[in-house]
Amino acid sequence: MDTVRWVVIALASFLCGYCYVKFLTGHPLQMRRHLFIACLGLFAWVALLAGAFRGIELLVAGLLSALIACAGYALSAAASWRGRTPGRCLS
């Protein structure tokens, strides 16, 4: 059970970072879906941090999950810019 909460918080934080970039760079018809998923991941991230971790474990989980969210953000940003030629618009 202890491992499950670490895996779930890692997935929720990665999902939040990844889908946030998809929301910012996606097609306008798909923006709502990506924003919903990013907000769902953020809610799960914060709820799990507040409910499942205490003391120093909360600090470690918060820092680790913030790094994982940044990694999801960076991977999604790199994927969205791959294949685009300079001077071309985002659409």
Secondary structure as GFF3:
##gff-version 3
##sequence-region A 1 91
A	DSSP	alpha_helix	2	25	.	.	.	ID=ss1
A	DSSP	alpha_helix	31	52	.	.	.	ID=ss2
A	DSSP	alpha_helix	56	81	.	.	.	ID=ss3
###
